[in-house]
Amino acid sequence: MHNTAAPLRQPDSANETGAAHRDLRVLIVAEHASAQFGGEAALPLHYYRMLRQRGIAAWLVVHERTRRELELLFPRDGERMVFVTDSALHRLLWRLSRLLPTRLSNFTTGFAMRILTQLTQRRVVRKLVQEQRISVVHQPMPVSPREPSLIYGMGAPVVMGPMNGGIDYPPAFRHLQHNAESAAIAIGRALSAVMNRLLPGKRRAALLLVANERTRKALPPGVCARVETMVENGVDLSLWRPARATAPQTPPPLTQFVYVGRLVDWKAVDLLLQAFKRAVATSPMSLLIIGEGDQRPSLEQLARDLDIFSADATPPVGKVSFSGWMSQPDCVARMQQCDALVLPSLMECGGAVVLEAMAMSLPAIATDWGGPADYIDYQCGILVAPVSRTAFIENMARALIRLATSPEERTAMGHAARARVVQHFDWEAKVDRMLSLYGSVIAAAPRGR
């Protein structure tokens, strides 16, 4: 969902940050730092952006796949960003990954590619730590608690996370996972303890951050003693904000729902289309689907088969439109025209789009499983239990009808959603907490390190 980030306000001087952080020097290392790539790749970008906006000395080491995006976002930071390149083995693994299901490739060829990237990054990070007198190294991704890391022995304390994982399909939907995927995941989890001994980044880190207790339990045995909880996702409230208030009007007869995210099988957009088909028979509504993915052709065909497909940019009553990928500013503008978000994902560890919608005063309908269940309560949205395919579709349809026929409740939920995000999920507050954690690991590091 995450696309082009908001323009960076270049800091004029180090005086923009407090004296307590004047000497702090942070190096962020990750596979990617990108809003366009979506998901966890946006996390390193947000940390770097926020630190630089505060005038804190920060460096970024990532793969060159995101070079163009980052150079456009940070045109004055050329010397602060280092990009590692693909090897021939990288390219071979990438070609193989395209032949595999998405989740299987992530655990196999994708894992191998990330380890190759980290092998190169180790040399780069060590050099930067020495040359730039780095205070702390932060590895925000991968967010998987079991995946080993090669970022250790860098000459500065290492902070990893927040991580968020340890999730599977709900029991009623486990059959959706391919046998090859199940086998690869089971093998990977069984070997995680061994791999984390061979590649001991998590064992030798100064601090591991986890988003929730589920993730803490998924950590391999023998990791570093200091593990703390910190929410993975956050919201840039300067970007994700409600539409400007207008004079009170009679509620429009059409309720506009929006889905934002990748179009992949575990997002369960096919079940959303089935639920929407049932709901439109009861109340006037439309559905806008923002995002791209390998499932888009089959989802558009399903919408045609259900007689709910529309080629219009703005879906009319009773119809669904597919807009494709959107930049973040465009996505904000479109979501400001909508009344509620729907996220039917069956395996969502995080779900940043839920927080972004809530920040815009949109109530959310989501699956009562994984990350969204950590964000949404009864005051700001509706959680649908994934007890079975039939019940999930039926209850999702009821949730759509409930919000479509209760504009007062919808508005109240939207206000509560905004208040909850401001209180708990503001990126400014997240960075405040991270700066405090940086300080604590630096203070605890051996002298002369």
LUMNU-561108 format. One record per residue (C-alpha): x, y negated, z negated; residue in three letters; residue number from 1. Coordinates in steps of 0.5 Angstrom, whole numbers, plus 500, padded with zeros to 3 digits. Each point is the difference from the previous one (the first is absolute). Last residue first. Layout:
BEGIN
+-----+-----+-----+--------+-------+
!   X !   Y !   Z ! koltor ! marke !
+-----+-----+-----+--------+-------+
!   X !   Y !   Z !    ALA !   NUM !
...
+-----+-----+-----+--------+-------+
//
This chain:
BEGIN
+-----+-----+-----+--------+-------+
!   X !   Y !   Z ! koltor ! marke !
+-----+-----+-----+--------+-------+
! 567 ! 500 ! 457 !    ARG !   449 !
! 505 ! 496 ! 495 !    GLY !   448 !
! 495 ! 501 ! 494 !    ARG !   447 !
! 496 ! 506 ! 500 !    PRO !   446 !
! 493 ! 498 ! 503 !    ALA !   445 !
! 494 ! 499 ! 494 !    ALA !   444 !
! 500 ! 492 ! 502 !    ALA !   443 !
! 500 ! 502 ! 507 !    ILE !   442 !
! 494 ! 505 ! 499 !    VAL !   441 !
! 496 ! 495 ! 496 !    SER !   440 !
! 501 ! 494 ! 504 !    GLY !   439 !
! 497 ! 504 ! 506 !    TYR !   438 !
! 494 ! 502 ! 496 !    LEU !   437 !
! 499 ! 493 ! 499 !    SER !   436 !
! 500 ! 498 ! 507 !    LEU !   435 !
! 496 ! 505 ! 502 !    MET !   434 !
! 495 ! 498 ! 495 !    ARG !   433 !
! 500 ! 493 ! 503 !    ASP !   432 !
! 500 ! 503 ! 507 !    VAL !   431 !
! 493 ! 504 ! 498 !    LYS !   430 !
! 497 ! 493 ! 497 !    ALA !   429 !
! 501 ! 497 ! 507 !    GLU !   428 !
! 498 ! 506 ! 504 !    TRP !   427 !
! 493 ! 499 ! 496 !    ASP !   426 !
! 497 ! 507 ! 498 !    PHE !   425 !
! 497 ! 499 ! 493 !    HIS !   424 !
! 497 ! 494 ! 499 !    GLN !   423 !
! 499 ! 497 ! 507 !    VAL !   422 !
! 498 ! 507 ! 502 !    VAL !   421 !
! 495 ! 501 ! 495 !    ARG !   420 !
! 497 ! 493 ! 501 !    ALA !   419 !
! 499 ! 501 ! 507 !    ARG !   418 !
! 497 ! 506 ! 499 !    ALA !   417 !
! 495 ! 497 ! 495 !    ALA !   416 !
! 498 ! 495 ! 505 !    HIS !   415 !
! 499 ! 505 ! 506 !    GLY !   414 !
! 496 ! 504 ! 495 !    MET !   413 !
! 495 ! 495 ! 499 !    ALA !   412 !
! 499 ! 498 ! 507 !    THR !   411 !
! 499 ! 507 ! 502 !    ARG !   410 !
! 495 ! 501 ! 494 !    GLU !   409 !
! 496 ! 493 ! 502 !    GLU !   408 !
! 500 ! 503 ! 508 !    PRO !   407 !
! 497 ! 507 ! 498 !    SER !   406 !
! 497 ! 503 ! 506 !    THR !   405 !
! 507 ! 501 ! 504 !    ALA !   404 !
! 504 ! 501 ! 493 !    LEU !   403 !
! 495 ! 506 ! 498 !    ARG !   402 !
! 499 ! 503 ! 508 !    ILE !   401 !
! 508 ! 500 ! 500 !    LEU !   400 !
! 500 ! 504 ! 494 !    ALA !   399 !
! 495 ! 505 ! 502 !    ARG !   398 !
! 503 ! 501 ! 506 !    ALA !   397 !
! 507 ! 502 ! 496 !    MET !   396 !
! 495 ! 504 ! 496 !    ASN !   395 !
! 498 ! 504 ! 506 !    GLU !   394 !
! 506 ! 501 ! 503 !    ILE !   393 !
! 504 ! 502 ! 494 !    PHE !   392 !
! 494 ! 505 ! 498 !    ALA !   391 !
! 501 ! 503 ! 507 !    THR !   390 !
! 507 ! 501 ! 500 !    ARG !   389 !
! 501 ! 502 ! 493 !    SER !   388 !
! 502 ! 497 ! 493 !    VAL !   387 !
! 503 ! 494 ! 502 !    PRO !   386 !
! 497 ! 495 ! 495 !    ALA !   385 !
! 498 ! 494 ! 503 !    VAL !   384 !
! 503 ! 493 ! 496 !    LEU !   383 !
! 496 ! 494 ! 501 !    ILE !   382 !
! 503 ! 493 ! 499 !    GLY !   381 !
! 501 ! 494 ! 495 !    CYS !   380 !
! 497 ! 501 ! 494 !    GLN !   379 !
! 500 ! 508 ! 500 !    TYR !   378 !
! 507 ! 500 ! 500 !    ASP !   377 !
! 505 ! 500 ! 506 !    ILE !   376 !
! 508 ! 500 ! 499 !    TYR !   375 !
! 502 ! 506 ! 497 !    ASP !   374 !
! 494 ! 504 ! 504 !    ALA !   373 !
! 503 ! 497 ! 507 !    PRO !   372 !
! 507 ! 503 ! 498 !    GLY !   371 !
! 498 ! 508 ! 500 !    GLY !   370 !
! 493 ! 502 ! 500 !    TRP !   369 !
! 493 ! 497 ! 500 !    ASP !   368 !
! 500 ! 499 ! 507 !    THR !   367 !
! 498 ! 492 ! 502 !    ALA !   366 !
! 495 ! 495 ! 500 !    ILE !   365 !
! 503 ! 493 ! 499 !    ALA !   364 !
! 497 ! 493 ! 498 !    PRO !   363 !
! 503 ! 495 ! 504 !    LEU !   362 !
! 502 ! 493 ! 496 !    SER !   361 !
! 506 ! 499 ! 504 !    MET !   360 !
! 505 ! 503 ! 495 !    ALA !   359 !
! 495 ! 506 ! 500 !    MET !   358 !
! 502 ! 501 ! 507 !    ALA !   357 !
! 507 ! 500 ! 499 !    GLU !   356 !
! 500 ! 504 ! 494 !    LEU !   355 !
! 496 ! 506 ! 504 !    VAL !   354 !
! 505 ! 499 ! 506 !    VAL !   353 !
! 505 ! 502 ! 495 !    ALA !   352 !
! 498 ! 507 ! 500 !    GLY !   351 !
! 505 ! 503 ! 495 !    GLY !   350 !
! 500 ! 508 ! 500 !    CYS !   349 !
! 495 ! 501 ! 505 !    GLU !   348 !
! 498 ! 507 ! 502 !    MET !   347 !
! 493 ! 501 ! 502 !    LEU !   346 !
! 499 ! 493 ! 503 !    SER !   345 !
! 493 ! 497 ! 501 !    PRO !   344 !
! 502 ! 492 ! 499 !    LEU !   343 !
! 494 ! 496 ! 501 !    VAL !   342 !
! 501 ! 492 ! 499 !    LEU !   341 !
! 494 ! 496 ! 499 !    ALA !   340 !
! 496 ! 493 ! 503 !    ASP !   339 !
! 504 ! 498 ! 506 !    CYS !   338 !
! 502 ! 494 ! 503 !    GLN !   337 !
! 506 ! 499 ! 495 !    GLN !   336 !
! 502 ! 507 ! 503 !    MET !   335 !
! 501 ! 497 ! 507 !    ARG !   334 !
! 504 ! 494 ! 498 !    ALA !   333 !
! 505 ! 504 ! 495 !    VAL !   332 !
! 501 ! 505 ! 505 !    CYS !   331 !
! 502 ! 495 ! 505 !    ASP !   330 !
! 505 ! 497 ! 495 !    PRO !   329 !
! 502 ! 507 ! 499 !    GLN !   328 !
! 502 ! 502 ! 507 !    SER !   327 !
! 494 ! 504 ! 503 !    MET !   326 !
! 501 ! 507 ! 503 !    TRP !   325 !
! 494 ! 503 ! 503 !    GLY !   324 !
! 493 ! 497 ! 500 !    SER !   323 !
! 495 ! 506 ! 500 !    PHE !   322 !
! 493 ! 498 ! 500 !    SER !   321 !
! 494 ! 504 ! 497 !    VAL !   320 !
! 493 ! 499 ! 501 !    LYS !   319 !
! 493 ! 499 ! 496 !    GLY !   318 !
! 500 ! 493 ! 501 !    VAL !   317 !
! 505 ! 497 ! 504 !    PRO !   316 !
! 507 ! 501 ! 500 !    PRO !   315 !
! 505 ! 494 ! 501 !    THR !   314 !
! 505 ! 501 ! 505 !    ALA !   313 !
! 495 ! 504 ! 504 !    ASP !   312 !
! 502 ! 507 ! 503 !    ALA !   311 !
! 494 ! 503 ! 495 !    SER !   310 !
! 499 ! 507 ! 498 !    PHE !   309 !
! 495 ! 502 ! 496 !    ILE !   308 !
! 496 ! 505 ! 504 !    ASP !   307 !
! 503 ! 506 ! 496 !    LEU !   306 !
! 503 ! 503 ! 506 !    ASP !   305 !
! 503 ! 493 ! 502 !    ARG !   304 !
! 503 ! 499 ! 492 !    ALA !   303 !
! 503 ! 507 ! 501 !    LEU !   302 !
! 503 ! 498 ! 506 !    GLN !   301 !
! 503 ! 494 ! 497 !    GLU !   300 !
! 503 ! 504 ! 494 !    LEU !   299 !
! 503 ! 505 ! 505 !    SER !   298 !
! 504 ! 495 ! 504 !    PRO !   297 !
! 502 ! 496 ! 493 !    ARG !   296 !
! 503 ! 507 ! 497 !    GLN !   295 !
! 507 ! 498 ! 502 !    ASP !   294 !
! 500 ! 494 ! 496 !    GLY !   293 !
! 498 ! 492 ! 500 !    GLU !   292 !
! 496 ! 496 ! 496 !    GLY !   291 !
! 494 ! 495 ! 498 !    ILE !   290 !
! 494 ! 504 ! 500 !    ILE !   289 !
! 494 ! 495 ! 500 !    LEU !   288 !
! 493 ! 503 ! 498 !    LEU !   287 !
! 493 ! 497 ! 501 !    SER !   286 !
! 494 ! 500 ! 495 !    MET !   285 !
! 492 ! 499 ! 500 !    PRO !   284 !
! 497 ! 505 ! 495 !    SER !   283 !
! 497 ! 507 ! 500 !    THR !   282 !
! 502 ! 503 ! 507 !    ALA !   281 !
! 506 ! 497 ! 499 !    VAL !   280 !
! 502 ! 504 ! 494 !    ALA !   279 !
! 500 ! 507 ! 504 !    ARG !   278 !
! 505 ! 498 ! 506 !    LYS !   277 !
! 504 ! 496 ! 495 !    PHE !   276 !
! 501 ! 507 ! 496 !    ALA !   275 !
! 502 ! 503 ! 506 !    GLN !   274 !
! 505 ! 495 ! 502 !    LEU !   273 !
! 503 ! 500 ! 493 !    LEU !   272 !
! 501 ! 507 ! 500 !    LEU !   271 !
! 504 ! 499 ! 507 !    ASP !   270 !
! 504 ! 495 ! 496 !    VAL !   269 !
! 503 ! 505 ! 496 !    ALA !   268 !
! 506 ! 497 ! 498 !    LYS !   267 !
! 504 ! 507 ! 500 !    TRP !   266 !
! 499 ! 500 ! 508 !    ASP !   265 !
! 504 ! 494 ! 502 !    VAL !   264 !
! 497 ! 493 ! 502 !    LEU !   263 !
! 504 ! 496 ! 496 !    ARG !   262 !
! 497 ! 495 ! 496 !    GLY !   261 !
! 494 ! 494 ! 499 !    VAL !   260 !
! 493 ! 502 ! 500 !    TYR !   259 !
! 495 ! 495 ! 500 !    VAL !   258 !
! 493 ! 499 ! 498 !    PHE !   257 !
! 495 ! 494 ! 503 !    GLN !   256 !
! 493 ! 500 ! 497 !    THR !   255 !
! 495 ! 497 ! 505 !    LEU !   254 !
! 494 ! 496 ! 498 !    PRO !   253 !
! 504 ! 494 ! 498 !    PRO !   252 !
! 499 ! 498 ! 492 !    PRO !   251 !
! 496 ! 493 ! 500 !    THR !   250 !
! 505 ! 495 ! 500 !    GLN !   249 !
! 504 ! 496 ! 494 !    PRO !   248 !
! 505 ! 495 ! 503 !    ALA !   247 !
! 506 ! 503 ! 501 !    THR !   246 !
! 506 ! 503 ! 496 !    ALA !   245 !
! 507 ! 501 ! 504 !    ARG !   244 !
! 501 ! 507 ! 502 !    ALA !   243 !
! 503 ! 504 ! 494 !    PRO !   242 !
! 507 ! 501 ! 499 !    ARG !   241 !
! 506 ! 505 ! 503 !    TRP !   240 !
! 505 ! 495 ! 502 !    LEU !   239 !
! 502 ! 496 ! 494 !    SER !   238 !
! 498 ! 505 ! 495 !    LEU !   237 !
! 505 ! 505 ! 503 !    ASP !   236 !
! 498 ! 506 ! 497 !    VAL !   235 !
! 503 ! 506 ! 496 !    GLY !   234 !
! 502 ! 507 ! 501 !    ASN !   233 !
! 504 ! 505 ! 496 !    GLU !   232 !
! 497 ! 499 ! 493 !    VAL !   231 !
! 506 ! 500 ! 494 !    MET !   230 !
! 501 ! 506 ! 496 !    THR !   229 !
! 507 ! 501 ! 497 !    GLU !   228 !
! 505 ! 506 ! 500 !    VAL !   227 !
! 506 ! 499 ! 496 !    ARG !   226 !
! 503 ! 507 ! 499 !    ALA !   225 !
! 503 ! 501 ! 507 !    CYS !   224 !
! 497 ! 506 ! 504 !    VAL !   223 !
! 502 ! 507 ! 497 !    GLY !   222 !
! 493 ! 503 ! 503 !    PRO !   221 !
! 497 ! 498 ! 506 !    PRO !   220 !
! 495 ! 494 ! 500 !    LEU !   219 !
! 493 ! 503 ! 501 !    ALA !   218 !
! 498 ! 499 ! 493 !    LYS !   217 !
! 502 ! 492 ! 500 !    ARG !   216 !
! 496 ! 500 ! 507 !    THR !   215 !
! 493 ! 502 ! 497 !    ARG !   214 !
! 501 ! 496 ! 494 !    GLU !   213 !
! 500 ! 493 ! 504 !    ASN !   212 !
! 504 ! 496 ! 504 !    ALA !   211 !
! 507 ! 502 ! 498 !    VAL !   210 !
! 506 ! 496 ! 499 !    LEU !   209 !
! 507 ! 504 ! 500 !    LEU !   208 !
! 506 ! 496 ! 496 !    LEU !   207 !
! 507 ! 500 ! 500 !    ALA !   206 !
! 501 ! 505 ! 505 !    ALA !   205 !
! 504 ! 506 ! 499 !    ARG !   204 !
! 495 ! 506 ! 500 !    ARG !   203 !
! 496 ! 497 ! 506 !    LYS !   202 !
! 506 ! 499 ! 504 !    GLY !   201 !
! 502 ! 507 ! 499 !    PRO !   200 !
! 501 ! 503 ! 507 !    LEU !   199 !
! 502 ! 507 ! 499 !    LEU !   198 !
! 496 ! 500 ! 493 !    ARG !   197 !
! 494 ! 496 ! 503 !    ASN !   196 !
! 500 ! 506 ! 506 !    MET !   195 !
! 500 ! 505 ! 495 !    VAL !   194 !
! 494 ! 497 ! 496 !    ALA !   193 !
! 496 ! 499 ! 506 !    SER !   192 !
! 501 ! 507 ! 503 !    LEU !   191 !
! 493 ! 502 ! 498 !    ALA !   190 !
! 497 ! 494 ! 502 !    ARG !   189 !
! 503 ! 500 ! 507 !    GLY !   188 !
! 498 ! 508 ! 500 !    ILE !   187 !
! 493 ! 498 ! 498 !    ALA !   186 !
! 500 ! 494 ! 505 !    ILE !   185 !
! 502 ! 504 ! 506 !    ALA !   184 !
! 496 ! 506 ! 499 !    ALA !   183 !
! 494 ! 495 ! 499 !    SER !   182 !
! 502 ! 497 ! 506 !    GLU !   181 !
! 500 ! 506 ! 504 !    ALA !   180 !
! 494 ! 502 ! 498 !    ASN !   179 !
! 496 ! 494 ! 502 !    HIS !   178 !
! 497 ! 496 ! 495 !    GLN !   177 !
! 493 ! 499 ! 501 !    LEU !   176 !
! 498 ! 506 ! 496 !    HIS !   175 !
! 502 ! 496 ! 494 !    ARG !   174 !
! 494 ! 496 ! 501 !    PHE !   173 !
! 495 ! 502 ! 494 !    ALA !   172 !
! 506 ! 500 ! 495 !    PRO !   171 !
! 502 ! 493 ! 502 !    PRO !   170 !
! 506 ! 500 ! 504 !    TYR !   169 !
! 507 ! 499 ! 497 !    ASP !   168 !
! 503 ! 495 ! 495 !    ILE !   167 !
! 507 ! 500 ! 497 !    GLY !   166 !
! 501 ! 493 ! 502 !    GLY !   165 !
! 502 ! 493 ! 498 !    ASN !   164 !
! 507 ! 497 ! 499 !    MET !   163 !
! 501 ! 493 ! 497 !    PRO !   162 !
! 505 ! 501 ! 502 !    GLY !   161 !
! 508 ! 501 ! 499 !    MET !   160 !
! 504 ! 495 ! 496 !    VAL !   159 !
! 508 ! 501 ! 500 !    VAL !   158 !
! 505 ! 497 ! 496 !    PRO !   157 !
! 506 ! 498 ! 504 !    ALA !   156 !
! 507 ! 503 ! 502 !    GLY !   155 !
! 496 ! 504 ! 506 !    MET !   154 !
! 501 ! 507 ! 496 !    GLY !   153 !
! 493 ! 502 ! 502 !    TYR !   152 !
! 495 ! 498 ! 506 !    ILE !   151 !
! 500 ! 507 ! 503 !    LEU !   150 !
! 493 ! 501 ! 498 !    SER !   149 !
! 496 ! 507 ! 499 !    PRO !   148 !
! 492 ! 500 ! 502 !    GLU !   147 !
! 496 ! 502 ! 494 !    ARG !   146 !
! 497 ! 494 ! 498 !    PRO !   145 !
! 498 ! 498 ! 507 !    SER !   144 !
! 500 ! 492 ! 501 !    VAL !   143 !
! 506 ! 500 ! 505 !    PRO !   142 !
! 501 ! 495 ! 498 !    MET !   141 !
! 501 ! 494 ! 495 !    PRO !   140 !
! 507 ! 501 ! 500 !    GLN !   139 !
! 503 ! 494 ! 496 !    HIS !   138 !
! 508 ! 499 ! 499 !    VAL !   137 !
! 502 ! 495 ! 494 !    VAL !   136 !
! 505 ! 495 ! 498 !    SER !   135 !
! 503 ! 500 ! 507 !    ILE !   134 !
! 507 ! 496 ! 500 !    ARG !   133 !
! 499 ! 499 ! 507 !    GLN !   132 !
! 507 ! 503 ! 503 !    GLU !   131 !
! 499 ! 506 ! 495 !    GLN !   130 !
! 493 ! 501 ! 500 !    VAL !   129 !
! 500 ! 499 ! 508 !    LEU !   128 !
! 505 ! 505 ! 501 !    LYS !   127 !
! 497 ! 506 ! 496 !    ARG !   126 !
! 493 ! 498 ! 503 !    VAL !   125 !
! 503 ! 501 ! 507 !    VAL !   124 !
! 504 ! 506 ! 499 !    ARG !   123 !
! 493 ! 503 ! 497 !    ARG !   122 !
! 496 ! 498 ! 505 !    GLN !   121 !
! 503 ! 504 ! 505 !    THR !   120 !
! 498 ! 506 ! 496 !    LEU !   119 !
! 494 ! 497 ! 498 !    GLN !   118 !
! 498 ! 500 ! 508 !    THR !   117 !
! 501 ! 508 ! 500 !    LEU !   116 !
! 496 ! 501 ! 494 !    ILE !   115 !
! 494 ! 496 ! 503 !    ARG !   114 !
! 501 ! 504 ! 507 !    MET !   113 !
! 500 ! 507 ! 496 !    ALA !   112 !
! 494 ! 498 ! 496 !    PHE !   111 !
! 496 ! 498 ! 507 !    GLY !   110 !
! 502 ! 507 ! 503 !    THR !   109 !
! 497 ! 504 ! 495 !    THR !   108 !
! 496 ! 497 ! 494 !    PHE !   107 !
! 497 ! 494 ! 505 !    ASN !   106 !
! 500 ! 504 ! 506 !    SER !   105 !
! 495 ! 505 ! 496 !    LEU !   104 !
! 495 ! 494 ! 498 !    ARG !   103 !
! 500 ! 497 ! 507 !    THR !   102 !
! 499 ! 507 ! 504 !    PRO !   101 !
! 506 ! 502 ! 504 !    LEU !   100 !
! 502 ! 499 ! 507 !    LEU !    99 !
! 502 ! 492 ! 499 !    ARG !    98 !
! 505 ! 502 ! 494 !    SER !    97 !
! 504 ! 504 ! 505 !    LEU !    96 !
! 501 ! 494 ! 504 !    ARG !    95 !
! 502 ! 496 ! 494 !    TRP !    94 !
! 505 ! 506 ! 498 !    LEU !    93 !
! 504 ! 499 ! 506 !    LEU !    92 !
! 500 ! 493 ! 500 !    ARG !    91 !
! 503 ! 500 ! 492 !    HIS !    90 !
! 505 ! 505 ! 503 !    LEU !    89 !
! 502 ! 496 ! 505 !    ALA !    88 !
! 501 ! 494 ! 495 !    SER !    87 !
! 496 ! 495 ! 498 !    ASP !    86 !
! 502 ! 493 ! 498 !    THR !    85 !
! 501 ! 497 ! 493 !    VAL !    84 !
! 497 ! 493 ! 499 !    PHE !    83 !
! 503 ! 495 ! 495 !    VAL !    82 !
! 496 ! 494 ! 498 !    MET !    81 !
! 503 ! 494 ! 496 !    ARG !    80 !
! 505 ! 497 ! 505 !    GLU !    79 !
! 494 ! 499 ! 505 !    GLY !    78 !
! 496 ! 497 ! 495 !    ASP !    77 !
! 498 ! 493 ! 503 !    ARG !    76 !
! 495 ! 503 ! 505 !    PRO !    75 !
! 496 ! 504 ! 495 !    PHE !    74 !
! 493 ! 502 ! 503 !    LEU !    73 !
! 503 ! 501 ! 507 !    LEU !    72 !
! 506 ! 503 ! 498 !    GLU !    71 !
! 496 ! 505 ! 496 !    LEU !    70 !
! 496 ! 502 ! 505 !    GLU !    69 !
! 505 ! 501 ! 505 !    ARG !    68 !
! 505 ! 504 ! 495 !    ARG !    67 !
! 494 ! 505 ! 498 !    THR !    66 !
! 503 ! 506 ! 504 !    ARG !    65 !
! 507 ! 498 ! 498 !    GLU !    64 !
! 499 ! 504 ! 494 !    HIS !    63 !
! 501 ! 496 ! 493 !    VAL !    62 !
! 504 ! 496 ! 495 !    VAL !    61 !
! 498 ! 494 ! 497 !    LEU !    60 !
! 503 ! 495 ! 496 !    TRP !    59 !
! 498 ! 495 ! 495 !    ALA !    58 !
! 502 ! 494 ! 496 !    ALA !    57 !
! 494 ! 497 ! 496 !    ILE !    56 !
! 497 ! 494 ! 503 !    GLY !    55 !
! 493 ! 502 ! 498 !    ARG !    54 !
! 498 ! 500 ! 507 !    GLN !    53 !
! 506 ! 505 ! 501 !    ARG !    52 !
! 498 ! 504 ! 495 !    LEU !    51 !
! 492 ! 501 ! 502 !    MET !    50 !
! 502 ! 501 ! 507 !    ARG !    49 !
! 505 ! 506 ! 498 !    TYR !    48 !
! 495 ! 503 ! 496 !    TYR !    47 !
! 495 ! 499 ! 505 !    HIS !    46 !
! 504 ! 503 ! 506 !    LEU !    45 !
! 502 ! 506 ! 495 !    PRO !    44 !
! 493 ! 502 ! 499 !    LEU !    43 !
! 497 ! 499 ! 507 !    ALA !    42 !
! 504 ! 507 ! 502 !    ALA !    41 !
! 495 ! 503 ! 495 !    GLU !    40 !
! 494 ! 500 ! 505 !    GLY !    39 !
! 500 ! 496 ! 506 !    GLY !    38 !
! 506 ! 500 ! 506 !    PHE !    37 !
! 498 ! 493 ! 502 !    GLN !    36 !
! 501 ! 497 ! 493 !    ALA !    35 !
! 507 ! 503 ! 500 !    SER !    34 !
! 506 ! 501 ! 495 !    ALA !    33 !
! 502 ! 507 ! 503 !    HIS !    32 !
! 505 ! 506 ! 497 !    GLU !    31 !
! 501 ! 496 ! 494 !    ALA !    30 !
! 506 ! 496 ! 496 !    VAL !    29 !
! 498 ! 494 ! 496 !    ILE !    28 !
! 507 ! 496 ! 497 !    LEU !    27 !
! 498 ! 495 ! 495 !    VAL !    26 !
! 505 ! 495 ! 497 !    ARG !    25 !
! 498 ! 496 ! 493 !    LEU !    24 !
! 504 ! 494 ! 498 !    ASP !    23 !
! 495 ! 495 ! 500 !    ARG !    22 !
! 495 ! 505 ! 497 !    HIS !    21 !
! 499 ! 498 ! 493 !    ALA !    20 !
! 501 ! 492 ! 503 !    ALA !    19 !
! 493 ! 501 ! 503 !    GLY !    18 !
! 499 ! 500 ! 508 !    THR !    17 !
! 499 ! 494 ! 504 !    GLU !    16 !
! 507 ! 498 ! 498 !    ASN !    15 !
! 503 ! 505 ! 505 !    ALA !    14 !
! 499 ! 495 ! 506 !    SER !    13 !
! 496 ! 498 ! 505 !    ASP !    12 !
! 496 ! 507 ! 500 !    PRO !    11 !
! 497 ! 502 ! 507 !    GLN !    10 !
! 493 ! 500 ! 500 !    ARG !     9 !
! 499 ! 507 ! 504 !    LEU !     8 !
! 494 ! 501 ! 505 !    PRO !     7 !
! 495 ! 505 ! 498 !    ALA !     6 !
! 501 ! 507 ! 501 !    ALA !     5 !
! 499 ! 503 ! 507 !    THR !     4 !
! 496 ! 506 ! 499 !    ASN !     3 !
! 498 ! 504 ! 494 !    HIS !     2 !
! 494 ! 505 ! 502 !    MET !     1 !
+-----+-----+-----+--------+-------+
//
